[in-house]
Amino acid sequence: MKKGHDIAVVGYAETKIMLRGGRSAYDLAAEVMDAILARTGLEKKDIDGLAIGETMSETSNPFWGVYMCEMLGLTPSWMQVNGLGGASGIGGIARAASAIRDGLCETVLVILSDAQSSSKPTEQGAYRHEFTYPTGLRGPVGAFGLLSQRYDHQYGLDHKALAKLAVTQRRHALMNPNACDKLRVPLTEEDYLKSKFVSEPLRILDSVMVCDGANGVLVMSTEKAKKLGLKKMAHPVGYGEITNFGGDDPLTDITVSGFSVAGPKALKQAGMAPKDVRMIQPYDDFLIALMIVFEDIGFCPKGKAAQFIHETDLTWKGKLPLNTSGGQISAGQAGLAGGGTNLVEAVRQLFGEAGERQVPDPRNAMVTGIGVIPYGRNWNVSNVMILEAA
Amino acid sequence: MSAEPKKIPRPLPRPGVYMPTQPFWDKAKEGKLVIQFCRDTGRPQHFPRPVSVFTGRRNLEWREVSGRGTVYSFTNTFSAWPGHEDRVPYLCALVELEEGVRMLCNLLNVKAEDVKIGMKVKLCWEKLPDGTNYPAFEPA
């Protein structure tokens, strides 16, 4: 069996994304597990592995993963808490695949859950008290302001290309009942271009809105899935990941991301080129991240993303469907569970269950993750997974 | 964006919390900017780390730098980090020092429309409410 085809994602679920919903990350995760068990017909006792992501809402609890087991009544032989920020979803699948191949467990629930918009802000500490906070740089918004300005200097920032991304994703969110209600209103190019600057040249409509929500997938060997009679599967056929990209180079080009490493690695493993990618469900905390994804993974040359965006139909029925559930920018960012929103949409599409936004011929999907804003650089973690329909 | 933060005072540096950074602040008090250098490679790094990011070894020293640099990138901040509301709009920048390292800082004494990437800047000091000298940059 081709590497990757030996592992299968056999189920998925997500909650509705809510702004200040007031439910805890545990309660949201429980809804996801309940739905996955109902849809796959598996029983709770079949789950012997759990991969979850760090949160903003429960991060002060150093035993969060074990508490989650206790909360969900799970007794796994393998449990892992991934702290890769928005990269923990596909990162969780990759680690689950290794654990399954190594015989540590057979059936892994990969869950991301967070109630960030209902919780107090967290403190990342370290150097930030001395070298970041006194300057007033506005967190990720400020960092992406710096990144956008530099991108504009090197390549020119095409605001109409960014507007097209915003409008395309919003159209998709309008077809997604799980998207945050506040965002399910039509958006025009003019709305985007007139939206106010938060950290110039970054606009408020370039940015995600922090919400609450949970999502998850169930992973096992293909052999086991077949034995259980499960029909719908998505195989992780390619994966690449890098943490602290550029972290040992004080003069790194901040317009280049770790996708320049993780993208080609995932494609090579899958035996694919960018043109073979049927749809892309990339992590989108800011619209410009999507341009950098296209460039660094090789859909277009560096600096040419705007042209690529103008020339490509990115709608659900187009040549390269993009974030067909709205992405985080138009569905809402479920805190640190946001990295799973696009993952779950990819699996839903590959299973042919996306309803009115179903991509025709959903043979494969590329999913990406982005995690953590570093000091004065591009983002910290980049990962890419290619999933193939069974 | 999450809920509007409560009004808090401008955040002040807390020296020496994650590693010994006191030399940086002691020299700042004298109006001198010091940066960590790796003795093995001769390369500078900032923010300060407990090892050289080039070698992973602790063979490091503080050296005074010229305070001359260029703007690598900048952003005009309209949505403040908590404690900076009274300063809006304000300029945050990455300044590339001529020694070969970048610093996150504020640009002072210049209007946003007059800032250009690549423009020459020099060190200046902002006096924070607790008397701390905090490094910033202004047009050279």
Contacts between the chains, C-beta under 8 A, distances in Angstrom:
chain1	res1	chain2	res2	distance
A	20	B	3	7.3
A	116	B	2	6.9
A	117	B	2	5.7
A	117	B	3	7.5
A	121	B	2	6.8
A	121	B	5	7.2
A	125	B	17	7.3
A	125	B	18	6.9
A	126	B	18	4.8
A	127	B	18	5.9
A	127	B	47	4.4
A	127	B	48	7.4
A	129	B	11	6.9
A	129	B	13	6.3
A	129	B	14	4.3
A	129	B	17	6.0
A	130	B	13	4.4
A	130	B	14	6.4
A	130	B	15	6.4
A	130	B	17	7.5
A	130	B	21	6.1
A	130	B	24	7.9
A	130	B	47	7.4
A	131	B	13	7.9
A	131	B	46	7.8
A	131	B	47	4.4
A	131	B	104	6.5
A	132	B	104	6.4
A	133	B	11	3.8
A	133	B	81	6.7
A	133	B	83	7.5
A	134	B	10	7.3
A	134	B	11	5.7
A	134	B	12	6.6
A	134	B	13	5.5
A	134	B	128	6.8
A	134	B	134	5.5
A	135	B	92	5.5
A	135	B	104	5.7
A	135	B	105	6.0
A	135	B	106	5.4
A	136	B	10	7.7
A	136	B	77	6.2
A	136	B	80	6.2
A	136	B	81	4.6
A	136	B	83	7.6
A	136	B	84	3.5
A	136	B	87	6.3
A	136	B	90	5.9
A	136	B	92	6.5
A	136	B	106	7.1
A	137	B	75	7.9
A	137	B	77	7.4
A	137	B	81	6.4
A	137	B	92	4.5
A	137	B	104	6.2
A	138	B	77	5.7
A	138	B	79	5.6
A	138	B	80	6.6
A	138	B	81	4.9
A	138	B	92	7.9
A	139	B	81	6.7
A	141	B	79	6.4
A	142	B	75	6.0
A	142	B	77	6.3
A	142	B	81	7.2
A	142	B	92	5.7
A	145	B	75	3.1
A	145	B	76	7.8
A	145	B	77	7.3
A	145	B	92	7.6
A	146	B	73	4.5
A	146	B	74	7.0
A	146	B	75	5.1
A	146	B	92	7.1
A	146	B	93	7.6
A	146	B	94	5.9
A	147	B	73	7.4
A	148	B	75	7.7
A	149	B	73	4.7
A	149	B	74	5.9
A	149	B	75	5.8
A	149	B	117	7.0
A	150	B	72	6.9
A	150	B	73	4.0
A	150	B	94	8.0
A	150	B	117	6.9
A	153	B	73	7.2
A	153	B	117	4.4
A	153	B	118	7.9
A	196	B	78	7.1
A	197	B	76	7.1
A	197	B	78	5.4
A	198	B	77	8.0
A	198	B	78	5.8
A	198	B	79	4.1
A	199	B	75	4.6
A	199	B	76	7.2
A	199	B	77	5.3
A	199	B	78	7.0
A	199	B	79	6.6
A	199	B	92	7.8
A	200	B	75	6.1
A	200	B	76	4.1
A	200	B	77	7.9
A	200	B	78	6.9
A	200	B	112	7.2
A	201	B	75	7.6
A	202	B	75	7.1
A	204	B	79	8.0
A	207	B	1	7.6
A	209	B	1	6.7
A	210	B	1	6.7
A	210	B	2	4.9
A	247	B	53	6.5
A	248	B	53	4.6
A	248	B	54	6.1
A	250	B	43	7.3
A	250	B	44	6.7
A	250	B	45	5.6
A	250	B	46	6.9
A	250	B	53	7.8
A	250	B	100	6.7
A	250	B	101	4.5
A	250	B	102	6.1
A	251	B	96	7.1
A	251	B	100	6.2
A	251	B	101	7.4
A	251	B	102	7.0
A	254	B	72	7.9
A	254	B	73	6.9
A	254	B	94	7.6
A	375	B	47	5.5
A	375	B	104	6.4
A	376	B	94	5.2
A	376	B	102	5.2
A	376	B	103	7.6
A	376	B	104	5.1
